Every structure is written in C-alpha cells, then in structure tokens.
C-alpha cells in the first residue's frame, strides 16, 4: 500500500508523519480492544465463539459486539432503576410532608407496588425480546431512501 502519491520534494516528511499517525492510532485501538478483552474475561463467563475456539481468544469484532451488547443491556436496565428510585423519593417526600389519611397512604403504597411489578414485567419481556429477536425483512416496509440513487 502506498502512502505517498508522488515523489515531489517535501512530500516525504508528510508521508512519514501520516504513517506514524496511522500506526499510533492502530496501536491505541489495539490497546483498547485488548483492555476490553481482559475486562470481559474477568467479569463475564462468555460462551466461546468459533474464532475463540480456533484461536483461543475472541477476535476484535467479537469483543466490540460484546461491548455494544453490554452497553445496550446496561442502558435498558438503568432506565427502570432510575424511574423506580425517582418514584420512591417522590412517594417518601409526599408521605413525609403531606397530611395523608391512612386510606391515601395505602393507595400510594398500592401504586408503588403496581409500578414495581410493571417495571419487572417490562424488563423481563424486553430481555426475552432481545434474545429472541432476529433480523427479519418485512415486505410492508418502505425501502430506505438513498439520495445517491436518484442522481
């Protein structure tokens, strides 16, 4: 692969700098992927993929896929947790500072329990949907607009 397009005077330092920058970038990427590999190895009991069985460790693409899956899962689980915490704090504030009858307190408690139950069911169904979901092509979908095809 040629990094220099021509041999005009003065272009050598630019070409060498480009090579050094690309090499540095590649080294940073490799270090980061290796760090992710170590973190996953320590924290998750992973099922071994084909490349891991063949080469003894997951490839870069596998590490990046696991990272994306982990971050999606974490984002999905943090929303219900945050909602529940906010609801708890609100209910605690209302129950401490408002003069509520025992009937009102019981209604708030039922509401909180109902919300917790709904959140658990939602999290469980979302987790099952992520596991079962497979890319399907729907014939009713409109094809993606690609502006370069209209030229």
N, C-alpha and C positions, 0 to 999 in steps of 0.2 A: 504494500500500500504506500503510495507516495504522498508525503505531507507537503511537499513543495511543488508548486505548479511550474515554475521555471527557475532557471539558474541566474537570474539577474543579480547584479551586485547589490548587497544589502539585504537580500531576502533570506539568507542563511540564518541570521540570528532570530528572525521571526519564526522560521520553520522550527528551529530548535526549541524556542520558547513554547510553541504550540505543542510539540511532542512532550515537553516537560509538564505542561499544564494538563494534558490528557492523561499522562502517566500518574500524576498526583491525584487527579480526580478518580481514576480507576482504583488506585490504592485506597483512597478514602471509602469508596463503595465497597471494596472487598473487606476492609476492616469492619465496616458497619454490618455487613451481612454475616461475617464471622462472629461478631458480638451478638447479633440476633440468634444465630445458631446455638451459641453457648447458653444464652438465656432460655431458649426453648428446651434445650437438652436438660437444663437444671429444673425447670418448672413444670413441664408438661410431659406426661407419658404419651408419646406420639406413636401412632401406628406407622410402621415402616412403609415408605413408598417404594416403587420399583427402583428408582435411582439410588435410594438409600440401601436397598438390599444389594444392588450391584456394586456400588462404590463405598458403602459403609457409612455414608452420611448424606443428608438431603442436599440437593443442588440449590443454587441461588434462587431459582424460580420457586421452588418448593418452600424455601424459607420466607420469601416475600409473600406467597399465598397464605401461609400460616399466620404471618403478621397481619395481613389485611383481615383475615377471618377473626383473629383475636380482637382487633380493634373494633370491628363491626359488632362482635358479641359484647364487648365492654360498653360500647355506646348504647346498645339495646338494653342492657341491664341497668345502666346508670340513670336512665330517664325514670323508670318506675320507682327506683330507690329515692331519687330526688323529690319526686311527687309525693311519695309517702312521708318523707321527712318534713316537707312543707306542710302537708296536711296535719301531721302530728303537732307541729309547732303552732299552727293556727288553732287547732282544737284546744291545745293546752292554754293558749292565750285567752280564748273565748271562755273556757271553763273557769279560769282564774279571775278574770276581770269583769265578767258579766254575771249578773244575778240570775242564775238559771234555776228553774224548778227541777225536781228530780225527774219529771217526765221529759223535759228538754235535754237533760244530761243523758238520759237513756237513748233518746233519739240521736244525739250526736255520736254516742258510742256505737249504735247500730250502723250509722252512716259510715263511720270509720272502719268497722269490721267488714262491711259490704265493699268498700273501696279496696281494702287489702285483698279480699277474696277475688275481686275482679282483676286486680293487678297480677295476682299469681296465675290466674287462668290465662290472662293475656300473654304473660311471659312464657308459660308452658306451650301455648299454641304457636307463638312466634318461634320458639326454639324448634318445635316439631316441623313447622313450615320451612325453616331454614335448612333442616336436614333433608326433608323430602323434596324440596323444590329442585326442579331440573329445568334447564333452558328449553322452553317449548316455543315453537313458531306458531303464531296464531294467524289464520288466514284473514281474519277480520281487521287486522292491524294495517294501518296505512304505512307504506314504505317510508323510510327515513329520507327526508329532503336533503339532497346533496347538491349544493349550488354549482359545483364544477361540472355536473352532468347537463346543466341547462345551457351551457356555453356553446 
